[in-house]
Amino acid sequence: MRLGTGTTTLTTAVLLINAAGGELWAQSPNQSDDASKNPACALLSVAEVRKITGRDDYQRPWAAAAPGEGVAGGSACAYEGAVTALKEPPKIGFVLISGKDYTRSHSTTKLPPGGRCKRESAKGVGDVAYFECCPCSAKSAPALFVKVGSHDLIVDAGVEPPATEASVRSTMISLAKAVEARLRSRP
């Protein structure tokens, strides 16, 4: 599936998930210096992200949160286009959490009333997987939470036309499957 073009808003200085499912963007995109030392940025190469998304305009990963500073003490990484690009690809974010069983424990948290939040099972990836957004937004697909052995992965992606939430969800699952294969091959 191909993702659309455009930009996604960066939020505050520390990686946030908007009540466990919003956008995963953080800090300044000039954080790429730390990407080589960030476990979340080591999950997939830029070439792999390009191949899976069908886009060649992803330029580099940047460390959105160092180990211990991301969601549940994980590390976070985002992939983006060139800073000078007039039309950036939608940002893709990963959070890697090791040894905390975060996906399973988070899946049991009660969503706030009012119907602004949703959680749906995701099939074909990981030991446990689900999409969640809270509140849900047309500009971001629900975050994908995936349990892979002793690791937890959160994948987030922007939705920019002509992409749809459904096509972006499919891409997110493909990205998660590639990460799953890498995590399962580790000793």
N, C-alpha and C positions, 0 to 999 in steps of 0.2 A: 504494500500500500504506500502511496506517496502522501507526504504531509504537505500542507499548504505553505505559503510564505507569509512573512509578517514579523511582528515583534511581540514579545510577552513582557509584561511589566516586572521589573525587579522590585523586591520588597525590602524589608529591613536588613540590618547588618548580620543577623543570625538566621540560619535556615529555619523557615517556618512551614508548617503544614497547617493550613487554615482549618482548625478544629478537626484534624486528622484526615484531611483529604483535599486541601486547596493546592495552590501553586507551590512548588518547591524551590523557587528562585531566591537567591540571596546575594548579598554583598555586591561588589563591583565585578564586571566581567574581566577586569584586569588581573584577576587572581590566578591566571594560568601558570604562573611560576611554581605554585605549590601542587599542580596537578600530578606531576611525576611521583610525588611522595604520598598521594592520596589513594587509599585502597578503593574507593568508589570510582575514581578515574581510571584505575587499572582494570576495571571489569570488561570494558570494550575499547578497542582502538577507534580512532576517527574513521579509518577505512571500514571497519565493521559497522559502525553507525551509519555511514554513507550507504553501504550495501543494503542493510536492512530497511532503511527509510526510503531508498531509491532516490536520494538527493545527494548531489556532490558539493553542496555549498556549506556543509558543516566543516569548520576550520580547525577547531581545537576544543579540548575539554578545559574547564576551569574548576578549581577546588572551591565549592560553595561552603563547605564546612569541613574542618580538619577532624581527624578521628577524635571522638569524645565530645565534639561540639555540635553534631547534627542531632536529628531526631533520635531519641532513646540512646544517646551516646554513640551514634554511628558517624560515618563520614559521608559527605555528599559531594556530588559532581554534576556539572551541567555542561551540555554541548551546545555550541552556538556557532554562528557564522562570523565572518570577518567584521571587525568593529567598523570599518569604513563601508560595509555593504549597505546599499540603499534599501534592499529588501532582505532582511535576515530570515533564515529558516526559523520555524518555531523552536524554542528551546526545549531540550529534553533533559530531564534530571533523574539522577539515581541517588538513592540513599542505601548504604550497606551497613547493616547492624549485625554484629556477630555475637553468638552465644547468649541471647536474651529471650528467645522465643516470643519476640515482639508481635509478629503477625497473628499468632494464635491468641495471645492475651488481648491484643487490640480488637480482635474480631468479636470479643464478647462485651465490649463497651457499648452501652446503650446510646443510640443516636438521639439527639434532642427532638422533642415533639415539634410538630408543625409542617412536616413534609419537605423541608428545605434540604434535607440530607438523605442520602441513600447508600446502601451497601448491597452489592450483587456479586454472587459467586462467579469466578472466572475459571474456565475449564482448560485443560491441556497444558498447564504449566505448574511446576512446583509441587510440593507436598500439600499445601493449602494455598489458595489464591482467591482474592476478591478485589473488586473495584469499589472505591468509596469516594464520595465527595460530600463536603459539608462547609458552607453551602455549595450547591451545585452551580456551575457557571458555564455559559455557552462558549467561553474562550479557553477553557481548560477541560480536557477529558478527566473523568474521575481518576484519582491516583490508583495505581495497581499495587497491591500488597501481596508479596509472594514469600512463602516459607520454603527454603531449600536447605535441607539438613539442619545444621546448626546456625545457618545464616538467614537473615531476613533482608528482603529487597523491597524498596519502594520505587516505582517508576512513575514519572509524571511527564506530561507532554502538553504543549499548547495546541489549540485547534485553530488553524487559520484557513479560511476558504482558499481553494476549493475543497480542502479536507473536511470531513465530517467527524463527529464524535465516534461513530462506528468505525470509520477507517483508521482513526488514530488509536482506538482501543486495539484493533488488530495489530497495528505496528508496535504498540506497547507490549503486547503478548509476545510478538516475535523478538523484540529486544530482550524481554525477560527470559525467553527460552535460550537465547544465546548466552546470557549471563548464567543461567542455571547449568548449562553444559560446562561452562568454565568452572563454576563453583564445585560441581560434582567431580570434576577431574583432579581437583586439588587433593593432596594426601591428607 
